[in-house]
Amino acid sequence: MCRSWFSHVERFSRYSIQDRAKVVAMTRFLVDYDPTWPIQFEEERRLLLSAIQEHVKEIQHIGSTAIPGLCAKPKIDILIGLSNLSLVTACIEPLEQLQYTYGGENGSERHYFRKPLSREISATHHLHLVEFGSEQWRHPLFFRDYLRTHPATALEYGLFKKQLVAWFGGYSSGDKSVFIRSILQKRGKT
């Protein structure tokens, strides 16, 4: 598994200085796990439910801040399962009232919001609105749950992210995709 990560990193090292600078600009440095992250998620979950509960089937805390002990960018990633993606439109205005800005469709069947509204201030929360039960719903939950129940793999993932930061000054979500896919393949999904 390690070999495939490092071949990905080697390809990244061939990027131009300007392209590497873009990655650094898109990234915040990692911080040690903060035990208040689950509390911050629960507080935000309550706010989200007060605004869009009628459209929501379930809300889950995902990403590195949802895995105890794992270093992370200090942003709370939240997965919101809707019964149908056509409901995203009805969620935009209520979420804007909570200081989220809609970033559009971020990949296949995933709609992205960030908080706060200002682009000058680093985001504190990322929302991913997906269809409940879909692959986009199941994959982040499987990855989160796998790392929660396999602390050695979670440690490996944290070290991998730290190496990316040390070598390149940061990383983007695409740089982690090889690692993430290797975990998803354990369930037979890619």
Secondary structure, DSSP 8 states (H G I E B T S, - for coil): -HHHHHHHHHHHHTS-HHHHHHHHHT----B---TTHHHHHHHHHHHHHHHHGGGEEEEEEESGGGSTT--B-S-EEEEEEES-GGGHHHHHHHHHHTT-EEEEE-STT-EEEEESS-SSS--SEEEEEEETTSHHHHHHHHHHHHHHH-HHHHHHHHHHHHHHHHHHS---GGGGHHHHHHHHGGGT--
